[in-house]
Amino acid sequence: MRLYIYILLLLFFSCDELGEESGPLDYNGLITEGWNNFILGDYVKSQEFFLDVLDIDPSLISYYSEAYLGLGFSTLFQAKNITGIDSVSFSNRFNLRSQSKDWFFEVIDEVDSYVGQEPFRENLILDLNAGLAFTYSSLSLYNEFDPYMLIGTTEEFVNNALNYSELVISNDPNYLFTYSTEDINSNTLHLLRAQLFLEIEDYNQALQEILMIDSQSINVTFKVNSNYVQNSYKIFLNGGFQGQDKHLFEMSSISNGVFEVDRTLTPLLPCTDLVNETFTITNNEIVECINSFTSNIYEYSFSMQVPNSINTNLVDQSSCETLNLEWVEGVGCVDSWMYIEEQLEEQDCIDNEYRNLLIENSDAIIVNACFGTCLEC
């Protein structure tokens, strides 16, 4: 019996002594648990682990920057999860975002004064700059701060966010934040920058940022049979994603009465398709491209281009084309056109007045249709 008591006492004091030790193993374990809980979405628990790191004797670790960084991201993501619009939610979001900024600046202060031998973790500075970019943007884009609560203008916050995001993508065009790869990466940084440029009404630069985003596109071939349409007239695809403006795309005649056009469609950022087609994008379309709810439903119909007026003074092809007008055999010199859309009222292939194409994967799609009817030709 006395032997068992000695063993129990030995185990008790051994565990107690282990609990009192603080060193690299404790530091690594706390950092790991902090990020693990961050990945799981438990941002309060992750903050507890990172705060415990700050209690470790500074003589036992090289730096606290990893813990400061974790606290910055944990408070930033915690603020994002507060969705209420009441004054309490407003205040809580604001306070967490302000705390996030303060934690990130703790990293800057430590890095600037660091004289230790152990190098900082790879990507720590990139992660820091990404965190500051999203923190500053949250204070500017959402317009949720009281001007008396912060020193600085919206433009200053936007410029800070643009500068920090530029530091990330200029150093690593394929950047990924290890602990939240879907939320923070080079694509989301370009999208963030596009939104920031819209905030300061720099539409051209916003469009350039959109074009830098690597988004999935799908190749679609639209074919339409229009046997009963006069062959001298052109057929156009009139299309655009649900909720977006529609545009006319000229179709090529591939055989008698059959027309087709190839389109590359990008549901996430539909305006990129228009740029590739050399359309002049309006400021409103750039705003819609970024801020509208995305849709994978492409709405379309077919239209026939017909003469709106004939120049009867020009009676031959040569004189007509000299004035950059179009000569149509059997019709004459056309000086203006109009578009007649196919009529599909009360037919089962339309919804919201358009034919609908649901895009669910990245495989190429071929669409066969008959002009003016949902039936097969």
FENRAPE-V363122 format. One record per residue. N is the residue number from 1. RES is the residue in one letter. OMEGA is omega as a letter, one per 30 degrees, with the letter a starting at -180 (999 if undefined). BURIAL is I if it has 9 or more other ideal C-beta (glycine too) atoms within 8 Angstrom, else O. Layout:
BEGIN
n = (N | N)
res = (RES | RES)
omega = (OMEGA | OMEGA)
burial = (BURIAL | BURIAL)
END
This chain:
BEGIN
n = (1 | 2 | 3 | 4 | 5 | 6 | 7 | 8 | 9 | 10 | 11 | 12 | 13 | 14 | 15 | 16 | 17 | 18 | 19 | 20 | 21 | 22 | 23 | 24 | 25 | 26 | 27 | 28 | 29 | 30 | 31 | 32 | 33 | 34 | 35 | 36 | 37 | 38 | 39 | 40 | 41 | 42 | 43 | 44 | 45 | 46 | 47 | 48 | 49 | 50 | 51 | 52 | 53 | 54 | 55 | 56 | 57 | 58 | 59 | 60 | 61 | 62 | 63 | 64 | 65 | 66 | 67 | 68 | 69 | 70 | 71 | 72 | 73 | 74 | 75 | 76 | 77 | 78 | 79 | 80 | 81 | 82 | 83 | 84 | 85 | 86 | 87 | 88 | 89 | 90 | 91 | 92 | 93 | 94 | 95 | 96 | 97 | 98 | 99 | 100 | 101 | 102 | 103 | 104 | 105 | 106 | 107 | 108 | 109 | 110 | 111 | 112 | 113 | 114 | 115 | 116 | 117 | 118 | 119 | 120 | 121 | 122 | 123 | 124 | 125 | 126 | 127 | 128 | 129 | 130 | 131 | 132 | 133 | 134 | 135 | 136 | 137 | 138 | 139 | 140 | 141 | 142 | 143 | 144 | 145 | 146 | 147 | 148 | 149 | 150 | 151 | 152 | 153 | 154 | 155 | 156 | 157 | 158 | 159 | 160 | 161 | 162 | 163 | 164 | 165 | 166 | 167 | 168 | 169 | 170 | 171 | 172 | 173 | 174 | 175 | 176 | 177 | 178 | 179 | 180 | 181 | 182 | 183 | 184 | 185 | 186 | 187 | 188 | 189 | 190 | 191 | 192 | 193 | 194 | 195 | 196 | 197 | 198 | 199 | 200 | 201 | 202 | 203 | 204 | 205 | 206 | 207 | 208 | 209 | 210 | 211 | 212 | 213 | 214 | 215 | 216 | 217 | 218 | 219 | 220 | 221 | 222 | 223 | 224 | 225 | 226 | 227 | 228 | 229 | 230 | 231 | 232 | 233 | 234 | 235 | 236 | 237 | 238 | 239 | 240 | 241 | 242 | 243 | 244 | 245 | 246 | 247 | 248 | 249 | 250 | 251 | 252 | 253 | 254 | 255 | 256 | 257 | 258 | 259 | 260 | 261 | 262 | 263 | 264 | 265 | 266 | 267 | 268 | 269 | 270 | 271 | 272 | 273 | 274 | 275 | 276 | 277 | 278 | 279 | 280 | 281 | 282 | 283 | 284 | 285 | 286 | 287 | 288 | 289 | 290 | 291 | 292 | 293 | 294 | 295 | 296 | 297 | 298 | 299 | 300 | 301 | 302 | 303 | 304 | 305 | 306 | 307 | 308 | 309 | 310 | 311 | 312 | 313 | 314 | 315 | 316 | 317 | 318 | 319 | 320 | 321 | 322 | 323 | 324 | 325 | 326 | 327 | 328 | 329 | 330 | 331 | 332 | 333 | 334 | 335 | 336 | 337 | 338 | 339 | 340 | 341 | 342 | 343 | 344 | 345 | 346 | 347 | 348 | 349 | 350 | 351 | 352 | 353 | 354 | 355 | 356 | 357 | 358 | 359 | 360 | 361 | 362 | 363 | 364 | 365 | 366 | 367 | 368 | 369 | 370 | 371 | 372 | 373 | 374 | 375 | 376 | 377)
res = (M | R | L | Y | I | Y | I | L | L | L | L | F | F | S | C | D | E | L | G | E | E | S | G | P | L | D | Y | N | G | L | I | T | E | G | W | N | N | F | I | L | G | D | Y | V | K | S | Q | E | F | F | L | D | V | L | D | I | D | P | S | L | I | S | Y | Y | S | E | A | Y | L | G | L | G | F | S | T | L | F | Q | A | K | N | I | T | G | I | D | S | V | S | F | S | N | R | F | N | L | R | S | Q | S | K | D | W | F | F | E | V | I | D | E | V | D | S | Y | V | G | Q | E | P | F | R | E | N | L | I | L | D | L | N | A | G | L | A | F | T | Y | S | S | L | S | L | Y | N | E | F | D | P | Y | M | L | I | G | T | T | E | E | F | V | N | N | A | L | N | Y | S | E | L | V | I | S | N | D | P | N | Y | L | F | T | Y | S | T | E | D | I | N | S | N | T | L | H | L | L | R | A | Q | L | F | L | E | I | E | D | Y | N | Q | A | L | Q | E | I | L | M | I | D | S | Q | S | I | N | V | T | F | K | V | N | S | N | Y | V | Q | N | S | Y | K | I | F | L | N | G | G | F | Q | G | Q | D | K | H | L | F | E | M | S | S | I | S | N | G | V | F | E | V | D | R | T | L | T | P | L | L | P | C | T | D | L | V | N | E | T | F | T | I | T | N | N | E | I | V | E | C | I | N | S | F | T | S | N | I | Y | E | Y | S | F | S | M | Q | V | P | N | S | I | N | T | N | L | V | D | Q | S | S | C | E | T | L | N | L | E | W | V | E | G | V | G | C | V | D | S | W | M | Y | I | E | E | Q | L | E | E | Q | D | C | I | D | N | E | Y | R | N | L | L | I | E | N | S | D | A | I | I | V | N | A | C | F | G | T | C | L | E | C)
omega = (a | l | l | l | l | a | l | l | l | l | a | a | l | a | a | l | l | a | a | a | l | a | a | a | l | l | a | a | l | l | a | a | l | a | l | l | l | l | l | l | l | a | l | l | l | l | l | l | a | l | l | l | a | l | a | l | a | l | a | l | a | a | l | a | l | l | l | l | l | l | l | a | a | l | l | a | l | l | a | a | l | a | a | l | l | a | l | l | l | a | a | l | a | a | l | l | l | l | l | l | a | l | l | l | l | l | a | a | a | l | a | a | a | l | a | a | a | a | l | l | l | l | a | a | l | l | l | a | l | l | l | l | a | l | l | a | l | l | a | a | a | l | a | a | l | a | l | a | a | l | a | a | l | a | l | l | l | a | l | l | l | a | a | l | l | l | a | a | l | l | l | a | a | a | l | l | a | a | l | a | a | a | a | l | a | l | a | l | l | l | l | a | l | l | l | l | l | a | l | l | l | a | a | l | l | l | l | l | l | a | l | a | l | a | a | l | a | l | a | l | l | l | l | l | a | a | a | l | a | a | a | a | a | l | a | l | l | a | l | l | a | a | a | l | l | a | l | l | a | l | a | l | a | l | a | l | a | a | l | l | l | l | l | a | a | a | a | a | a | a | l | l | a | l | l | l | l | l | l | a | l | l | a | l | l | l | l | a | a | a | a | l | a | a | l | l | l | l | a | l | l | a | l | l | a | l | l | l | a | l | a | l | l | a | l | a | a | a | l | a | l | l | l | l | a | l | l | a | l | a | a | a | a | l | l | a | l | a | l | a | l | a | a | a | l | l | a | a | a | l | a | l | a | l | a | l | l | a | a | l | a | a | l | a | l | a | l | a | l | a | l | a | l | a | l | a | 999)
burial = (O | O | O | O | O | O | O | O | O | O | O | O | O | O | O | O | O | O | O | O | O | O | O | O | O | I | I | O | O | I | I | O | I | I | I | I | I | I | O | O | O | O | I | O | O | I | I | O | I | I | I | I | I | O | O | I | O | O | O | I | I | O | I | I | I | I | I | I | I | I | I | I | I | I | I | I | I | I | I | O | O | I | O | O | O | O | O | O | I | I | O | I | I | I | O | I | I | I | I | I | I | O | I | I | O | I | I | I | O | I | I | O | O | O | O | O | O | O | O | I | O | O | O | I | O | I | I | I | I | I | I | I | I | I | I | I | I | I | I | I | O | O | O | O | O | O | O | O | O | O | O | O | O | O | O | O | I | I | O | I | I | I | O | I | I | I | I | I | I | O | O | I | O | O | I | O | I | O | O | I | I | O | O | I | I | I | I | I | I | I | I | I | I | I | I | I | I | I | I | O | O | O | I | O | O | I | I | O | I | I | O | O | I | O | I | O | I | I | I | I | I | I | I | I | I | I | O | O | I | O | O | O | I | O | I | I | I | I | I | I | I | O | O | I | O | I | I | I | I | O | I | O | O | O | O | O | I | I | I | I | I | O | I | I | I | I | I | O | I | I | I | I | I | I | I | O | O | O | O | O | I | O | O | O | I | I | I | I | I | I | O | O | O | O | I | I | I | I | I | I | I | I | I | I | I | I | I | O | O | I | I | O | O | I | O | O | O | O | I | I | I | O | O | O | I | O | I | I | O | O | O | I | I | I | O | O | O | O | I | O | O | I | O | I | O | O | O | O | O | I | O | O | O | I | I | I | I | O | I | O | O | O | O | O | I | O | I | O | I | I | I | O | O | O | O | O | O)
END
